[in-house]
Amino acid sequence: MSEERKTAKYHLMKGNKIIHRGIIDRPLEERKGEHQERFPASHIVQIGRRTTREKALEWERKGGKR
């Protein structure tokens, strides 16, 4: 049985600069709101499609390369 693909990978951007890389299994808009408190004028870019948590953690450990 395969694991659900419900984890999103994302970059938090301010202008053209990546200021944070992360993964989330909730809606990206929720996380964007949380980041806006600390990083006003930032935006989230989803990287690829939703994937398994295991694959997303592996992506994060490798530095969040596209």
N, C-alpha and C positions, 0 to 999 in steps of 0.2 A: 504494500500500500504506500503510495507516495505522500510526502508531506505537503501541506497546503502552501500555496504561493501567495502569502498575504503580507509580506514584509517589503516595504518600499525603501530604496536607497535614495539619498538626496544630498545635494550641496546647498548650503546656505550662502547666498551671494550678496555682496554689497558692491554695486556697480558690476565690474567684470572680475572682481576678486573673490575667490572662495575663502570664506572666513570660518567655515565649519563643515564637516562631513558627518553624516549620520544615517541611521536606519530607524524605521518606525513601523509599527503594525496598526497604527490608527490613521485616520485621515490626515493628509499632509497639511491641510488648512488649520487643524488644531495646533500642530507643531509650529506652524508659521506664526500664529498668534503668540505662542510662548516665546519664540525668538524675538518677536517685535519689541517686547518689553526691554530686552537688553541691547538689541541691534536695530534701532529704528531705520527705516528706509531699506531694509534687507528684503530679499525674496528667496523663495525655495525653488530649486530646479530638480525635478525627479530624474534620476539616472536609470535608464532602462525601464523594464517592466517590473511589477512586483515579483518577488522571488521567495524562496524558502528562507527562514530565519538563519539556518546554517550557512547558506550561500551568501546572505547579506553580511553576516558577521565576518566571513572570510574576506569579502570585498573591503569591509571597514578595516580589518587588520592589515591589509595590503596598502592602506593609505587612501582608499576611496578613488582609485583611478577609474576613469570612464571606461 
